[in-house]
Amino acid sequence: MTFPSPKSRLFLAIVFSFVMTASLPAAETTPKSPIQLLPGDDLTAKELAGLMDVYVWKFKVELPENASQVSTSLSFFKKGKSQGGFGLEAFVSPETPRDLLIAIVPIEGTLAGADNVCITISGFNMTGKSILENPLKDLGIGMPHTPESNPNGSFSLIGGYKNNTVKMPLSNADTVIVLEIETEEK
């Protein structure tokens, strides 16, 4: 008696499994629930950031034609007084990309609960990152859909409120994180 080759044995095992499965009685089905879960679209960056309690912004920045250097910073203001911040400076040319990405990521917790945050600014062919004391700790968080333009040319991105009642505009906040962009020209 000869035994089938390994390939033949694999084929026979597959056929046997198929025949056995096909001959089993059908499993009982439960009635369909009135609620169905269907695959959704891919997550957007904003949705993913919200799920992860990360605050991100992406801007297309228009600079004066003769700009040779740009300074970008996030500053923290508590009741109108500067409390520090983080920034970067870059040389620019007409070919320099004009996208600006900003992220505020709480370290170990939520933005309202973390002791520290990681601030990232990426743009104009440069990226800078720093871990700072969280200016929004123990505050209610408010963020407009689009940054609020300030009279000095800066933009308010997000604010913190002591009484946990968010009141727009961000000028009502106890602490505000402000984006400042300045240029030097040729």
Backbone as a printed PyTorch tensor [residue, N CA C, xyz], in Angstrom:
tensor([[[  0.8570,  -1.1760,   0.0000],
         [  0.0000,   0.0000,   0.0000],
         [  0.8940,   1.2270,   0.0000]],

        [[  0.6150,   2.1830,  -0.8830],
         [  1.3900,   3.4160,  -0.9330],
         [  0.5720,   4.5320,  -0.3110]],

        [[  1.2800,   5.4280,   0.3630],
         [  0.6130,   6.5810,   0.9880],
         [  0.6730,   7.7560,   0.0380]],

        [[ -0.3500,   8.5970,   0.0370],
         [ -0.3390,   9.7670,  -0.8520],
         [  0.7970,  10.7120,  -0.4690]],

        [[  1.2400,  11.4860,  -1.4400],
         [  2.2980,  12.4780,  -1.2020],
         [  1.7650,  13.5710,  -0.2720]],

        [[  2.6760,  14.3900,   0.3390],
         [  2.2100,  15.4670,   1.2300],
         [  1.2140,  16.4140,   0.5520]],

        [[  1.4440,  16.7210,  -0.7330],
         [  0.5070,  17.6110,  -1.4370],
         [ -0.8630,  16.9620,  -1.5540]],

        [[ -0.8670,  15.6850,  -1.8770],
         [ -2.1360,  14.9680,  -2.0280],
         [ -2.8610,  14.8810,  -0.6980]],

        [[ -2.1010,  14.6420,   0.3950],
         [ -2.7300,  14.5640,   1.7160],
         [ -3.3860,  15.8920,   2.0870]],

        [[ -2.6930,  17.0280,   1.7670],
         [ -3.2550,  18.3500,   2.0520],
         [ -4.5390,  18.5340,   1.2630]],

        [[ -4.5280,  18.1590,  -0.0130],
         [ -5.7120,  18.2930,  -0.8500],
         [ -6.8640,  17.4660,  -0.2840]],

        [[ -6.5640,  16.2210,   0.1000],
         [ -7.6030,  15.3620,   0.6580],
         [ -8.1560,  15.9270,   1.9640]],

        [[ -7.2950,  16.5140,   2.8020],
         [ -7.7430,  17.1120,   4.0600],
         [ -8.6760,  18.2890,   3.7990]],

        [[ -8.3430,  19.1060,   2.8170],
         [ -9.1880,  20.2610,   2.4780],
         [-10.5490,  19.7760,   1.9690]],

        [[-10.5310,  18.7840,   1.0610],
         [-11.7790,  18.2630,   0.5110],
         [-12.6210,  17.6490,   1.6340]],

        [[-12.0090,  16.8550,   2.5080],
         [-12.7160,  16.2200,   3.6090],
         [-13.3580,  17.2820,   4.5180]],

        [[-12.5810,  18.3450,   4.8550],
         [-13.1140,  19.4170,   5.7060],
         [-14.3000,  20.0930,   5.0510]],

        [[-14.2070,  20.3370,   3.7420],
         [-15.2770,  20.9940,   3.0210],
         [-16.5390,  20.1260,   3.0350]],

        [[-16.3700,  18.8200,   2.7580],
         [-17.5090,  17.9100,   2.7190],
         [-18.1450,  17.8150,   4.0940]],

        [[-17.3370,  17.7290,   5.1400],
         [-17.8740,  17.6200,   6.4920],
         [-18.6280,  18.8910,   6.8840]],

        [[-18.0530,  20.0530,   6.5400],
         [-18.6980,  21.3180,   6.8810],
         [-20.0070,  21.4710,   6.1240]],

        [[-20.0150,  21.0940,   4.8600],
         [-21.2160,  21.2240,   4.0440],
         [-22.3270,  20.2990,   4.5300]],

        [[-21.9530,  19.1940,   5.1670],
         [-22.9700,  18.2480,   5.5950],
         [-23.4910,  18.5210,   7.0020]],

        [[-22.8930,  19.4680,   7.7290],
         [-23.3620,  19.7970,   9.0690],
         [-24.6860,  20.5480,   8.9830]],

        [[-25.5490,  20.3780,   9.9730],
         [-26.8060,  21.1350,   9.9430],
         [-26.5200,  22.6330,  10.0900]],

        [[-27.3470,  23.4330,   9.4980],
         [-27.1690,  24.8880,   9.5650],
         [-27.3390,  25.3690,  10.9980]],

        [[-26.5270,  26.3200,  11.3930],
         [-26.6120,  26.8830,  12.7390],
         [-27.9060,  27.6720,  12.8630]],

        [[-28.4440,  27.6430,  14.0490],
         [-29.6550,  28.4120,  14.2760],
         [-29.3230,  29.8930,  14.2080]],

        [[-30.1780,  30.6590,  13.5990],
         [-29.9500,  32.0900,  13.4950],
         [-30.8730,  32.8040,  14.4600]],

        [[-30.3880,  33.8840,  14.9920],
         [-31.2170,  34.6900,  15.8800],
         [-31.8790,  35.7720,  15.0600]],

        [[-33.0020,  36.2330,  15.4910],
         [-33.6650,  37.2930,  14.7230],
         [-32.7630,  38.5290,  14.6620]],

        [[-32.8620,  39.2210,  13.5490],
         [-32.0500,  40.4310,  13.3620],
         [-32.4870,  41.5220,  14.3190]],

        [[-31.4920,  42.2170,  14.8690],
         [-31.7630,  43.3490,  15.7480],
         [-32.2140,  44.5300,  14.8970]],

        [[-33.0730,  45.3820,  15.4420],
         [-33.4590,  46.5750,  14.6820],
         [-32.2940,  47.5650,  14.5610]],

        [[-31.2390,  47.3410,  15.3310],
         [-30.0610,  48.2110,  15.2680],
         [-28.9840,  47.4960,  14.4800]],

        [[-28.4210,  48.1770,  13.5220],
         [-27.3450,  47.5930,  12.7240],
         [-26.1270,  48.4940,  12.7780]],

        [[-24.9560,  47.8860,  12.7960],
         [-23.7140,  48.6330,  12.7020],
         [-23.1420,  48.4180,  11.3160]],

        [[-22.9640,  49.4850,  10.5950],
         [-22.4200,  49.4140,   9.2480],
         [-21.0730,  50.1140,   9.2280]],

        [[-20.1760,  49.6910,   8.3500],
         [-18.8930,  50.3860,   8.2760],
         [-19.1070,  51.8530,   7.9210]],

        [[-18.3840,  52.7260,   8.6110],
         [-18.4700,  54.1490,   8.3340],
         [-17.3240,  54.5930,   7.4460]],

        [[-17.2850,  55.8540,   7.1550],
         [-16.1750,  56.4250,   6.3980],
         [-14.9290,  56.4260,   7.2650]],

        [[-13.7850,  56.6380,   6.6420],
         [-12.5430,  56.7650,   7.3970],
         [-12.6450,  57.9520,   8.3410]],

        [[-11.9600,  57.8450,   9.4640],
         [-11.9260,  58.9620,  10.4080],
         [-11.1960,  60.1460,   9.7940]],

        [[-11.6840,  61.3320,  10.0850],
         [-10.9600,  62.5280,   9.6860],
         [ -9.9080,  62.8150,  10.7600]],

        [[ -8.9610,  63.6600,  10.4420],
         [ -7.9480,  64.0420,  11.4230],
         [ -8.6030,  64.6880,  12.6360]],

        [[ -9.6210,  65.4980,  12.4000],
         [-10.3020,  66.1830,  13.5070],
         [-11.0270,  65.1790,  14.4060]],

        [[-11.6690,  64.1810,  13.8130],
         [-12.3580,  63.1640,  14.6080],
         [-11.3670,  62.3420,  15.4300]],

        [[-10.2720,  61.9500,  14.8110],
         [ -9.2560,  61.1750,  15.5130],
         [ -8.6360,  61.9800,  16.6510]],

        [[ -8.3560,  63.2360,  16.3890],
         [ -7.7940,  64.0980,  17.4300],
         [ -8.7700,  64.2340,  18.5970]],

        [[-10.0530,  64.3790,  18.3020],
         [-11.0470,  64.4880,  19.3580],
         [-11.1390,  63.2280,  20.1960]],

        [[-11.0570,  62.0780,  19.5480],
         [-11.0960,  60.8140,  20.2860],
         [ -9.8900,  60.6490,  21.2080]],

        [[ -8.7600,  61.1830,  20.7860],
         [ -7.5230,  61.0090,  21.5500],
         [ -7.2300,  62.1880,  22.4720]],

        [[ -8.1460,  63.1570,  22.5420],
         [ -7.9630,  64.3650,  23.3530],
         [ -6.6710,  65.0850,  22.9840]],

        [[ -6.4760,  65.2170,  21.6840],
         [ -5.3400,  65.9450,  21.1250],
         [ -5.9380,  67.1330,  20.3680]],

        [[ -5.3220,  68.2660,  20.4830],
         [ -5.8430,  69.4650,  19.8280],
         [ -4.8970,  69.8330,  18.6990]],

        [[ -5.4250,  69.8270,  17.4600],
         [ -4.5920,  70.0670,  16.2820],
         [ -5.2420,  71.1030,  15.3680]],

        [[ -4.3740,  71.8410,  14.6950],
         [ -4.8180,  72.8300,  13.7140],
         [ -3.8960,  72.7320,  12.5090]],

        [[ -4.4640,  72.9750,  11.3370],
         [ -3.6790,  73.0450,  10.1040],
         [ -4.1120,  74.3090,   9.3710]],

        [[ -3.1180,  75.1270,   9.0460],
         [ -3.3930,  76.3920,   8.3700],
         [ -2.5640,  76.5010,   7.0980]],

        [[ -3.0870,  77.2220,   6.1510],
         [ -2.3370,  77.6680,   4.9830],
         [ -2.0690,  79.1370,   5.2550]],

        [[ -0.7940,  79.5090,   5.3600],
         [ -0.4180,  80.8650,   5.7710],
         [ -0.0050,  81.6910,   4.5490]],

        [[ -0.6150,  82.8430,   4.4160],
         [ -0.2120,  83.7790,   3.3590],
         [  0.7110,  84.8170,   3.9730]],

        [[  1.9140,  84.9300,   3.4170],
         [  2.9110,  85.8770,   3.9110],
         [  3.1050,  86.9820,   2.8820]],

        [[  3.6380,  88.1350,   3.3140],
         [  3.9840,  89.1620,   2.3310],
         [  4.9880,  88.6050,   1.3160]],

        [[  4.9060,  89.0650,   0.0700],
         [  5.7780,  88.5530,  -0.9920],
         [  7.2570,  88.6900,  -0.6640]],

        [[  7.6290,  89.7550,   0.0380],
         [  9.0470,  89.9950,   0.3010],
         [  9.4880,  89.4890,   1.6800]],

        [[  8.7150,  88.5860,   2.2950],
         [  9.0860,  88.0350,   3.6020],
         [ 10.3340,  87.1700,   3.4560]],

        [[ 11.2870,  87.3750,   4.3550],
         [ 12.5120,  86.5720,   4.3310],
         [ 12.6400,  85.6910,   5.5690]],

        [[ 11.9100,  86.0170,   6.6120],
         [ 11.9430,  85.2420,   7.8460],
         [ 10.5650,  85.3000,   8.4990]],

        [[ 10.1850,  84.1820,   9.1220],
         [  8.8940,  84.1420,   9.8050],
         [  9.1050,  83.5880,  11.2130]],

        [[  8.4090,  84.1850,  12.1470],
         [  8.4390,  83.7540,  13.5390],
         [  7.0290,  83.3140,  13.9010]],

        [[  6.9070,  82.0800,  14.4020],
         [  5.6130,  81.5240,  14.7680],
         [  5.6680,  81.1050,  16.2260]],

        [[  4.6920,  81.5170,  17.0130],
         [  4.7030,  81.1220,  18.4270],
         [  3.2950,  80.9100,  18.9510]],

        [[  3.2210,  80.0470,  19.9590],
         [  2.0040,  79.8970,  20.7420],
         [  2.2900,  80.5610,  22.0740]],

        [[  1.4760,  81.5100,  22.4420],
         [  1.6550,  82.2270,  23.7100],
         [  0.4590,  81.9620,  24.6000]],

        [[  0.7030,  81.8960,  25.8850],
         [ -0.3510,  81.6570,  26.8670],
         [ -0.6360,  82.9550,  27.5830]],

        [[ -1.8890,  83.3480,  27.5940],
         [ -2.2880,  84.5810,  28.2640],
         [ -3.2990,  84.2620,  29.3580]],

        [[ -3.0230,  84.7490,  30.5500],
         [ -3.9360,  84.5840,  31.6740],
         [ -4.4530,  85.9680,  32.0200]],

        [[ -5.7490,  86.1640,  31.7900],
         [ -6.3820,  87.4730,  32.0140],
         [ -5.5830,  88.5970,  31.3400]],

        [[ -5.1530,  88.3280,  30.1020],
         [ -4.4670,  89.3420,  29.3090],
         [ -2.9750,  89.4660,  29.5440]],

        [[ -2.4220,  88.7710,  30.5230],
         [ -0.9850,  88.8670,  30.8150],
         [ -0.2730,  87.6220,  30.2990]],

        [[  0.8420,  87.8410,  29.5990],
         [  1.6030,  86.7340,  29.0320],
         [  2.1390,  85.8150,  30.1230]],

        [[  1.9740,  84.5050,  29.9060],
         [  2.4490,  83.4940,  30.8490],
         [  3.4710,  82.5770,  30.1880]],

        [[  4.0870,  83.0230,  29.1070],
         [  5.0790,  82.2000,  28.4120],
         [  4.5060,  81.5820,  27.1570]],

        [[  5.2450,  80.6130,  26.6180],
         [  4.8180,  79.9540,  25.3910],
         [  5.9730,  79.2600,  24.7170]],

        [[  5.8220,  79.0100,  23.4330],
         [  6.8150,  78.2830,  22.6580],
         [  6.7150,  78.7220,  21.2120]],

        [[  7.8470,  78.8080,  20.5160],
         [  7.8140,  79.2290,  19.1250],
         [  9.0120,  78.7630,  18.3320]],

        [[  9.0070,  79.0850,  17.0370],
         [ 10.1370,  78.7970,  16.1660],
         [ 10.2590,  79.8920,  15.1270]],

        [[ 11.4860,  80.0310,  14.6080],
         [ 11.7550,  81.0090,  13.5450],
         [ 12.3450,  80.2670,  12.3620]],

        [[ 12.0030,  80.7220,  11.1650],
         [ 12.5120,  80.0670,   9.9580],
         [ 12.7400,  81.1100,   8.8690]],

        [[ 13.7620,  80.8580,   8.0550],
         [ 13.9580,  81.6600,   6.8600],
         [ 13.0100,  81.1330,   5.7990]],

        [[ 12.4460,  82.0380,   5.0130],
         [ 11.5000,  81.6350,   3.9790],
         [ 11.8980,  82.2280,   2.6390]],

        [[ 11.4950,  81.5570,   1.5880],
         [ 11.6450,  82.0250,   0.2150],
         [ 10.3070,  81.8010,  -0.4630]],

        [[ 10.1510,  82.2570,  -1.6910],
         [  8.8680,  82.0210,  -2.3720],
         [  8.5340,  80.5280,  -2.5100]],

        [[  9.5500,  79.6550,  -2.4980],
         [  9.3280,  78.2210,  -2.6550],
         [  9.0100,  77.5080,  -1.3360]],

        [[  9.1850,  78.1730,  -0.2150],
         [  8.9560,  77.5410,   1.0850],
         [  7.4760,  77.1990,   1.2420]],

        [[  7.1680,  75.9480,   1.6260],
         [  5.7580,  75.5890,   1.8500],
         [  5.1300,  76.4990,   2.9020]],

        [[  3.8590,  76.7780,   2.7370],
         [  3.1510,  77.7030,   3.6250],
         [  2.1710,  77.0100,   4.5690]],

        [[  2.2510,  75.6900,   4.6910],
         [  1.3940,  74.9840,   5.6420],
         [  1.9490,  75.1430,   7.0430]],

        [[  1.0560,  75.2870,   8.0130],
         [  1.4420,  75.3970,   9.4160],
         [  0.5790,  74.4230,  10.2090]],

        [[  1.2460,  73.5200,  10.9280],
         [  0.5610,  72.5280,  11.7510],
         [  0.8890,  72.7940,  13.2090]],

        [[ -0.1240,  72.7240,  14.0470],
         [  0.0620,  72.9540,  15.4820],
         [ -0.6520,  71.8380,  16.2340]],

        [[  0.0070,  71.3000,  17.2490],
         [ -0.6180,  70.2700,  18.0830],
         [ -0.3530,  70.5730,  19.5490]],

        [[ -1.3750,  70.3810,  20.3470],
         [ -1.2530,  70.4490,  21.8080],
         [ -1.7060,  69.0880,  22.3230]],

        [[ -0.7730,  68.3460,  22.8970],
         [ -1.0460,  66.9900,  23.3510],
         [ -0.8440,  66.9150,  24.8630]],

        [[ -1.8870,  66.5870,  25.6120],
         [ -1.7230,  66.4400,  27.0580],
         [ -0.8420,  65.2250,  27.3660]],

        [[  0.0270,  65.3610,  28.3450],
         [  0.8800,  64.2560,  28.7800],
         [  0.1820,  63.5770,  29.9540]],

        [[ -0.1770,  62.3410,  29.8000],
         [ -0.8400,  61.5420,  30.8390],
         [ -2.1340,  62.1760,  31.3480]],

        [[ -3.1330,  62.1780,  30.5210],
         [ -4.4330,  62.6630,  30.9560],
         [ -5.1190,  63.4820,  29.8860]],

        [[ -6.1210,  64.2040,  30.3080],
         [ -6.8630,  65.0770,  29.4130],
         [ -6.2530,  66.4680,  29.4530]],

        [[ -6.6390,  67.3040,  28.5210],
         [ -6.1030,  68.6580,  28.5060],
         [ -6.4620,  69.4050,  29.7850]],

        [[ -7.6330,  69.1630,  30.3290],
         [ -8.0350,  69.8450,  31.5610],
         [ -7.3990,  69.2250,  32.8080]],

        [[ -6.8300,  68.0250,  32.6800],
         [ -6.3030,  67.3560,  33.8600],
         [ -4.8050,  67.1350,  33.8890]],

        [[ -4.1310,  67.2050,  32.7560],
         [ -2.6970,  66.9040,  32.6900],
         [ -1.8590,  68.0220,  33.2930]],

        [[ -0.7680,  67.6490,  33.9400],
         [  0.1670,  68.6340,  34.4830],
         [  0.9720,  69.3050,  33.3800]],

        [[  1.3000,  68.5320,  32.3170],
         [  2.1440,  69.0410,  31.2300],
         [  1.5110,  68.7600,  29.8860]],

        [[  1.9040,  69.5540,  28.8990],
         [  1.4670,  69.3510,  27.5230],
         [  2.6880,  69.3710,  26.6090]],

        [[  2.5770,  68.6500,  25.5050],
         [  3.5990,  68.7070,  24.4650],
         [  3.0510,  69.6090,  23.3660]],

        [[  3.7860,  70.6560,  23.0640],
         [  3.4040,  71.6000,  22.0110],
         [  4.2910,  71.3180,  20.8020]],

        [[  3.6870,  71.1520,  19.6290],
         [  4.4350,  70.9680,  18.3910],
         [  3.9870,  72.0260,  17.4000]],

        [[  4.9730,  72.6780,  16.7930],
         [  4.7170,  73.6290,  15.7020],
         [  5.5430,  73.1410,  14.5240]],

        [[  4.8840,  72.9270,  13.3960],
         [  5.5780,  72.4500,  12.2050],
         [  5.1370,  73.2900,  11.0210]],

        [[  6.1090,  73.9080,  10.3780],
         [  5.7940,  74.7170,   9.2090],
         [  7.0170,  75.4320,   8.6780]],

        [[  6.9330,  75.8720,   7.4550],
         [  8.0090,  76.6340,   6.8330],
         [  9.3220,  75.8360,   6.8450]],

        [[  9.2160,  74.5260,   6.5920],
         [ 10.3640,  73.6080,   6.5660],
         [ 11.0410,  73.4550,   7.9180]],

        [[ 10.3340,  73.6830,   9.0120],
         [ 10.8970,  73.5330,  10.3570],
         [  9.8620,  72.8470,  11.2440]],

        [[ 10.3540,  72.1450,  12.2530],
         [  9.4790,  71.5730,  13.2690],
         [ 10.1020,  71.8000,  14.6250]],

        [[  9.3060,  72.2570,  15.5710],
         [  9.7710,  72.4480,  16.9390],
         [  8.7950,  71.8080,  17.8980]],

        [[  9.3330,  71.3140,  19.0080],
         [  8.4970,  70.6130,  19.9820],
         [  9.0310,  70.9140,  21.3640]],

        [[  8.1110,  71.0890,  22.3260],
         [  8.5220,  71.3380,  23.7000],
         [  7.4520,  70.8230,  24.6540]],

        [[  7.8900,  70.3560,  25.8180],
         [  6.9640,  69.9610,  26.8730],
         [  6.9330,  71.0830,  27.8950]],

        [[  5.7310,  71.5930,  28.1410],
         [  5.5510,  72.7510,  29.0120],
         [  4.4970,  72.4580,  30.0770]],

        [[  4.5180,  73.2730,  31.1180],
         [  3.4610,  73.1940,  32.1280],
         [  2.1440,  73.5380,  31.4520]],

        [[  1.1120,  72.7810,  31.7490],
         [ -0.1850,  72.9330,  31.1060],
         [ -0.8930,  74.2080,  31.5730]],

        [[ -1.0630,  75.1860,  30.6750],
         [ -1.7360,  76.4280,  31.0820],
         [ -3.2460,  76.2720,  31.2620]],

        [[ -3.8100,  75.1410,  30.8040],
         [ -5.2580,  74.9430,  30.8760],
         [ -5.6630,  73.9130,  31.9340]],

        [[ -4.7370,  73.5560,  32.8090],
         [ -5.0280,  72.5510,  33.8440],
         [ -6.1540,  73.0490,  34.7530]],

        [[ -7.0600,  72.1550,  35.0540],
         [ -8.1940,  72.4040,  35.9480],
         [ -9.1710,  73.4520,  35.4200]],

        [[ -9.1980,  73.6590,  34.1120],
         [-10.1160,  74.6260,  33.5110],
         [-11.0460,  73.9170,  32.5310]],

        [[-12.2460,  74.4790,  32.3480],
         [-13.1310,  74.0190,  31.2840],
         [-12.5480,  74.4860,  29.9570]],

        [[-12.6250,  73.6760,  28.9100],
         [-11.9670,  73.9670,  27.6400],
         [-12.9920,  74.4240,  26.6060]],

        [[-12.6840,  75.5220,  25.9270],
         [-13.5270,  76.0200,  24.8510],
         [-12.6880,  76.3020,  23.6210]],

        [[-13.2040,  75.9060,  22.4560],
         [-12.4570,  76.1090,  21.2230],
         [-13.4330,  76.4530,  20.1020]],

        [[-13.2450,  77.5840,  19.4520],
         [-14.1310,  77.9290,  18.3330],
         [-13.8310,  77.0440,  17.1200]],

        [[-14.7760,  76.9460,  16.2000],
         [-14.5590,  76.1500,  14.9880],
         [-13.4390,  76.7120,  14.1370]],

        [[-13.3040,  78.0120,  14.1310],
         [-12.1820,  78.6580,  13.4390],
         [-11.5230,  79.6100,  14.4340]],

        [[-10.2180,  79.7870,  14.3220],
         [ -9.5250,  80.6840,  15.2620],
         [-10.1120,  82.0900,  15.2310]],

        [[-10.1110,  82.7300,  16.4000],
         [-10.6160,  84.1020,  16.4840],
         [ -9.4820,  85.0720,  16.1840]],

        [[ -9.7350,  85.9820,  15.2770],
         [ -8.7570,  86.9940,  14.9080],
         [ -8.7600,  88.1130,  15.9450]],

        [[ -7.5710,  88.4830,  16.4040],
         [ -7.4350,  89.5520,  17.4040],
         [ -6.9840,  90.8490,  16.7380]],

        [[ -7.2590,  92.0010,  17.3640],
         [ -6.8850,  93.2940,  16.7650],
         [ -5.3820,  93.4310,  16.4860]],

        [[ -4.5270,  92.7310,  17.2480],
         [ -3.0720,  92.8630,  17.0400],
         [ -2.5440,  91.9300,  15.9520]],

        [[ -3.4360,  91.2220,  15.2640],
         [ -3.0120,  90.3280,  14.1900],
         [ -2.7650,  88.8920,  14.6400]],

        [[ -2.9200,  88.6060,  15.9200],
         [ -2.7570,  87.2400,  16.4150],
         [ -4.0970,  86.5010,  16.3160]],

        [[ -4.0780,  85.2020,  16.6400],
         [ -5.2820,  84.3780,  16.5380],
         [ -5.4490,  83.5590,  17.8060]],

        [[ -6.6100,  83.6660,  18.4350],
         [ -6.9110,  82.8670,  19.6230],
         [ -7.3980,  81.4950,  19.1780]],

        [[ -6.7350,  80.4360,  19.6780],
         [ -7.0570,  79.0790,  19.2560],
         [ -7.9560,  78.3400,  20.2400]],

        [[ -7.6610,  78.4780,  21.5410],
         [ -8.3580,  77.6850,  22.5410],
         [ -8.2970,  78.4170,  23.8750]],

        [[ -9.2940,  78.2200,  24.7170],
         [ -9.3190,  78.9110,  26.0030],
         [ -9.7440,  78.0060,  27.1320]],

        [[ -9.4060,  78.4370,  28.3510],
         [ -9.7850,  77.7090,  29.5530],
         [-10.6050,  78.5980,  30.4660]],

        [[-11.6100,  78.0080,  31.0990],
         [-12.5620,  78.7490,  31.9200],
         [-12.6100,  78.1580,  33.3230]],

        [[-12.4230,  79.0000,  34.3490],
         [-12.4190,  78.5370,  35.7420],
         [-13.7500,  77.9540,  36.1730]],

        [[-14.8380,  78.5450,  35.7710],
         [-16.1470,  78.0730,  36.2440],
         [-16.7390,  76.9860,  35.3530]],

        [[-15.9450,  76.4790,  34.4170],
         [-16.3640,  75.4240,  33.4920],
         [-17.5550,  75.8100,  32.6270]],

        [[-17.8450,  77.0810,  32.5210],
         [-18.8690,  77.5600,  31.6070],
         [-18.1610,  78.2710,  30.4650]],

        [[-18.2280,  77.6780,  29.2950],
         [-17.5360,  78.2210,  28.1330],
         [-18.3730,  79.3440,  27.5360]],

        [[-17.7730,  80.5340,  27.4360],
         [-18.4410,  81.6970,  26.8520],
         [-17.5820,  82.2030,  25.7050]],

        [[-18.1410,  82.1900,  24.5270],
         [-17.4190,  82.7260,  23.3760],
         [-17.7310,  84.2030,  23.2680]],

        [[-16.8580,  85.0450,  22.7940],
         [-15.5560,  84.7240,  22.2110],
         [-14.5360,  84.3520,  23.2840]],

        [[-13.3650,  83.8940,  22.8160],
         [-12.3190,  83.4590,  23.7330],
         [-11.7840,  84.5840,  24.6130]],

        [[-12.0690,  85.8200,  24.2690],
         [-11.6390,  86.9340,  25.1300],
         [-12.3020,  86.8470,  26.5090]],

        [[-13.3700,  86.0410,  26.6280],
         [-14.0210,  85.8150,  27.9190],
         [-13.3110,  84.7580,  28.7630]],

        [[-12.3570,  84.0490,  28.1880],
         [-11.6960,  82.9500,  28.8910],
         [-10.7190,  83.4830,  29.9360]],

        [[-10.4710,  82.6640,  30.9550],
         [ -9.4850,  83.0110,  31.9740],
         [ -8.0640,  82.8490,  31.4370]],

        [[ -7.8600,  81.8320,  30.5990],
         [ -6.5610,  81.5900,  29.9620],
         [ -6.8060,  81.3260,  28.4860]],

        [[ -5.9740,  81.9350,  27.6310],
         [ -6.1290,  81.7700,  26.1880],
         [ -4.7770,  81.3940,  25.5840]],

        [[ -4.8030,  80.4520,  24.6400],
         [ -3.6030,  80.1210,  23.8640],
         [ -3.7420,  80.8120,  22.5210]],

        [[ -2.7400,  81.6230,  22.2180],
         [ -2.8010,  82.5130,  21.0590],
         [ -1.6630,  82.1770,  20.0870]],

        [[ -1.9970,  82.1270,  18.8070],
         [ -1.0150,  81.9440,  17.7500],
         [ -0.5760,  83.3100,  17.2500]],

        [[  0.7410,  83.5390,  17.2670],
         [  1.2940,  84.7940,  16.7680],
         [  2.2530,  84.4800,  15.6240]],

        [[  2.0960,  85.2170,  14.5200],
         [  2.9730,  85.0430,  13.3550],
         [  3.4930,  86.4230,  12.9820]],

        [[  4.8040,  86.5420,  12.9240],
         [  5.4360,  87.8090,  12.5360],
         [  6.4420,  87.5150,  11.4240]],

        [[  6.6580,  88.5040,  10.5740],
         [  7.6220,  88.3200,   9.4860],
         [  8.6450,  89.4520,   9.4920]],

        [[  9.7990,  89.1210,   8.9410],
         [ 10.7990,  90.1440,   8.6060],
         [ 10.8790,  90.1580,   7.0940]],

        [[ 11.0220,  91.3550,   6.5600],
         [ 11.0160,  91.4800,   5.1060],
         [ 12.3920,  91.8610,   4.5990]],

        [[ 12.6400,  91.5120,   3.3410],
         [ 13.9490,  91.8080,   2.7070],
         [ 14.1880,  93.2850,   2.6160]]])
